[in-house]
Amino acid sequence: MDIKLKPIGFARHDSPTVPRHWTVSEVQGILEIDPQYLEGLKDIRVGQHILVIFHFHKSPEFSRQSLTQCPPHRQERLGVFSICSPIRPNPIGLSRLEVLAIEGPSIRVKGLDMLDGTPILDIKPHIDDKHSLPSFPGQRRPDTA
């Protein structure tokens, strides 16, 4: 089976380094989304958290030896599916980012843990529970309450 994905945009920032994970990141930057997807951004709000799915485009090729890896903050080898390593069978990452501003197809975010130029594959809302699910019956958008 062949699966083809194409970027909907790219992460941009000028930080010389980025943390290994969004939970420890204060890095701010922009998600530059292709203008053809602008209408799809219409209900994203400042202050909300979004999940950004991205491609680890600079990761080394995955090999059988990478099934277990020793993260820099651990002293033991762990299975690739139990860690957040960018060296994966499918080099896909996931970050939870805070939305700071939206200007057209550009979303200013905080918590970046991806390199400048990283291809963005998708954006999803962060859902705390069924009541924060945008499609939950009776759910009102914050600006219509």
C-alpha positions in Angstrom: 0.0 0.0 0.0 1.3 3.4 -0.9 0.3 6.4 1.2 0.9 9.8 -0.1 0.8 13.0 2.0 1.4 16.5 1.0 2.1 19.5 3.3 -0.6 22.0 4.0 2.0 24.5 5.2 5.3 24.9 7.0 6.6 25.9 10.5 8.6 29.1 10.6 10.7 30.5 13.5 14.0 32.1 14.1 15.1 30.2 17.2 18.6 28.7 16.8 17.5 25.6 18.8 14.2 23.9 19.6 13.4 21.7 22.6 12.9 18.0 21.9 9.2 18.1 23.0 6.4 20.7 23.1 5.8 20.2 26.8 9.1 22.0 27.6 9.0 24.5 24.7 8.5 28.3 24.9 9.5 28.8 21.3 7.2 31.0 19.3 6.7 30.9 15.6 4.3 30.8 12.7 2.5 28.0 11.0 2.4 29.3 7.4 -0.6 27.5 5.9 -1.1 27.3 2.1 -3.8 30.0 1.3 -5.9 27.3 -0.4 -6.8 26.0 3.1 -7.6 29.4 4.6 -11.3 28.7 4.9 -10.5 25.6 7.0 -8.8 27.8 9.6 -11.9 29.9 10.2 -12.9 28.4 13.7 -9.4 28.3 15.2 -9.3 30.8 18.1 -6.6 32.7 20.0 -6.0 31.0 23.3 -7.0 27.5 22.2 -4.6 24.6 21.8 -4.2 22.8 18.5 -2.6 19.5 17.6 -0.2 19.8 14.7 0.8 16.7 12.8 4.1 17.2 10.9 6.8 15.3 9.0 10.3 14.8 10.5 11.8 15.8 7.2 15.4 15.8 8.4 15.4 12.6 10.3 17.8 9.8 9.4 16.3 6.8 7.6 14.7 4.3 9.9 16.4 0.9 10.3 15.8 -2.2 12.3 18.4 -1.0 14.8 16.2 2.0 15.6 13.4 -0.2 17.0 15.0 0.5 20.4 16.7 3.8 21.1 18.4 5.5 24.1 16.8 8.9 24.6 19.2 11.6 25.7 17.6 11.9 29.1 17.5 8.2 29.8 20.1 5.5 30.6 18.3 2.6 28.9 17.1 1.6 25.4 13.4 2.0 25.0 11.0 0.8 22.2 10.5 3.4 19.5 6.7 3.4 20.0 7.1 4.4 23.7 9.3 7.5 23.0 9.1 10.7 21.0 12.2 10.1 18.9 12.1 11.6 15.4 13.7 8.4 14.1 10.5 6.4 13.3 9.2 3.9 10.7 6.9 6.7 9.5 8.6 10.0 10.4 5.5 11.7 11.7 5.4 14.1 14.7 2.6 15.5 16.9 2.7 18.7 18.9 0.2 20.5 21.1 0.6 24.2 20.4 -1.0 27.3 21.9 -2.6 29.7 19.4 -1.4 33.3 20.0 -2.7 35.0 16.9 -4.2 34.4 13.5 -3.6 36.6 10.5 -5.0 35.1 7.3 -3.3 31.8 6.6 -0.6 32.4 9.3 -1.1 31.1 12.8 1.3 32.4 15.5 1.9 29.6 18.1 3.8 28.9 21.2 5.4 25.6 22.1 7.2 24.7 18.9 9.4 21.7 18.9 10.0 21.4 15.2 12.7 22.8 13.0 12.2 25.9 10.9 10.8 24.7 7.5 9.1 21.6 8.9 6.3 20.4 6.7 2.8 20.6 8.4 0.6 17.7 7.4 -2.6 18.5 9.4 -4.1 20.5 12.2 -6.7 19.2 14.6 -8.4 20.7 17.7 -7.1 19.7 21.1 -10.1 18.0 22.8 -10.2 17.9 26.6 -13.5 16.0 26.8 -16.7 15.5 24.9 -18.0 18.9 25.9 -15.1 20.6 24.2 -15.6 18.6 21.0 -16.6 21.1 18.3 -19.1 18.7 16.8 -20.7 17.8 20.2 -24.5 18.5 20.2 -25.3 21.8 21.9 -21.6 22.9 21.8 -21.4 26.7 21.3 -18.4 28.5 19.9 -17.0 30.9 22.5 -17.9 34.0 20.5 -21.6 32.9 20.2 -22.3 32.2 23.9 
